[in-house]
């Protein structure tokens, strides 16, 4: 059976979930945030060491200002109210993306939780915030240039935001769309891709468990026969 070391999820469908119920989009984002805890605990139980969640993309800044402001405030609330979950379950908090684009309060909340959880090993939960793979690749190449290192596959791997987590084994997108949306394109070169029509606030551990079972029984060829 296939080992699952790195699970990545594009959490899509919050806005449509809310619209279908006659609510504002923000209600969907709020309910979507509540799903994360269950998914993280499932990963711990299944010995999945790395979980990366697409939280806020570099393109999300183009959304209406009111929605962007709500997403940022929701992120702050998540970090404050869920800190105990990280500590009690020994989850290491990480981010990928350029976090310096956010205000000082949010940056400090992220750095503080990273520091408090840096020695935990049960699960690394990485939130992709102000993240886009094109931006990540440019930053990685500029880092190598500044360090006067050759730009090759090995060095790029070491310079990416996900260097400590390795390539993605399984990538899931909820919400019915069938695209990767500038998410971990390098790291997902040979990932198994699963797409579900389930909107993120309705995504359950039960559905995730079924997907993981299918993944573990797939013959992964990595370009071979």
N, C-alpha and C positions, 0 to 999 in steps of 0.2 A: 504494500500500500504506500502511496505517495506521502512523503513527509510534508507537513505544512508548517513552515517557519515564519512566513510573512504573508499576512492577509491584508489586502487593501480594499476599501469600500468607497464608492462614489455615492454619497447619501443624497439621492435625488428624489424630488416629489413632495417636499414640504408645502410649497405654495399651492400646488394642485390639490393636495389633501385638504387644506384649509378651504379653498374655493369650493370644493365639492360639498362642503358642509355649511357653506354660507358665512365662513369666518374670514377675517383679514389674514393675509399671508403670514403675518407675524405669529399667529396662533399655530400655524403649521411648523414654523421654525422652533417654537417653544416645545411642542410635542415631540418633534424630531430629536431635540437635545436629550430628552428623557430616555431614548432608546439606547444611548451609548453605554450606559452602565451595565445593562443586561448583556450586551454584545461583548464587553470587556471581560465580564465574569465568565462567559462561555469560553472565551479564548484561554483564560487561565485554567479552566477545567480540562480543556483539550490540549494543554501544553503547547499552544500556539504562542511563540515568543514575541512576535511583532505584529502590531495592528496599526495601520495607517488609515486615517479617515479624512476625506476631502471636505474641509470645513468652510474655507473662504478662498476663492481663487483670485488671481491677479485681475481677472476680467469682472469679478463681482463688484468692483468699484464703480462700474458703469450702471449699476442698478439705481433706482430712485434713492435720493439722499436719506429719506426717512427709513427705508428698509436697511440701508447700510448701517445707519446709526443704531437701529434696533439689533442687528446682527452683532455689532461690536458690544453693545450693552449686554446681550445674551451671553456672549463669550465671557465677559467679565463675571457675570452671575454664575456661569458654569464653573469657572475656576475657583470662585469663592465657596460655593455650596457643595461642590463635589470633591474638595480637597481631602476630606475624610475618607472618601472612597479609595482614592489613590493610596493614602497612608495605611488604611486598614487591610487592603488587599495587596500591598507591596507592589504597586504598579509604578513603573518609571514613566514620568511625563516628558514628552519630547515634542518639538515642533519642527516642521520643514517649511521653507519659504522665508521671505524677507520680513521678519517681524518688526523691523525698525520703522516701517511705514505707519505703525499704529501709535496711539498716544502713549505717554509715559506710564499712565496708570495700568494700561493693559500689558505693556511690555514688562513692567515690574511684577505684575501678577504671574506672568508666564515664567520669568526668570526665578521668582521665588519658589514656585512649585517644582521647577526643574531641580533647584538646589535641594529641596527637601526630599526629593524622591530619587536622587541620582544614583544611589547604591542599590536600589531595588532591582530584582532580576526575574520576578515571576512573569511579568509582561512589560514590554515597552509600548506605550500608547502614544503614537505620534499624530498630532493634528496638523494637517496641511493648511496653513493660514497665510494669506497673501502669497499663495503658491501657484505657480504655473511651470510646467517642465521647461519651456523655452527660456524663461527667466533663470531657472535653476542651472541649466546647461551653460548659459552665458556667464553666470557668476562662477561656476566651477572652472570654466576655461580661463577667465580673468584671474582667478586665484592661482592656477597653475602657471600662468604667464608671470604673475608677480613674484612667484617663488622660483622662476626660471626652470620649470620642469617641463619635460616633453609632453605634448598633448597626445596621449595614446589611451587605449581602452582601460588599462590598469590604473593609470593616474586619474582619469576622469571618474572612475568608480570611487576612488578614494576621496575625491573632492566634492562629490555630490552630497546633498543634505542627508541622504539615507545611507551614508557609507557604513555606519555601524549596524544596519539592519539587513543588508543584503538585498538581492533581487526579490521581486514579488513572485510568490508561487500561485496565488489565487486572487483574482480581482473580480469583485462583484459590483454591479451597478443596479440600483433600485430605480423605480419610476418609469420603466418601459422604454427609455431611450437606449440606442445602441451605438454609443460613441464614447471615446475616452476623455474628451474635453481637456486636453493638455495636462493630463494627470499621469505622472510616473511613466512616461513613454519609454525611456531607456531601461528602467528597472523592470518593466513589464514585457520586455521583448519576447519572453517565452512563458509568460504567465498564462494560466488557464482562465478564460473569461466566462463569466456567468452574468446573464441579464435577466432581471425579473420585473414583471409589471407592478409588483407591490410597491406602493408609495412608502417612502422611508418611515414615517411615523407608524405605519402598520407592519413594518418588518419585524419579525419575531425570531427568537432563538430557535424555535422549532423549524422555521424555514431555513435558517442558516445551517442548522445541523444537517438537513437534507442535502443542501448544496455541498457541504464539506464531505459528506459520504460519497457523493458522486465524484467529487474531485479526487478523493483518495483512490478511486478505482479506475481512473483514466490512465491510459498508457501515454506517458509523456516521452516524446521522442527527441526534443531539443535539436531538430534538424536532421536527426539520424533516421534509421529505418526501424 
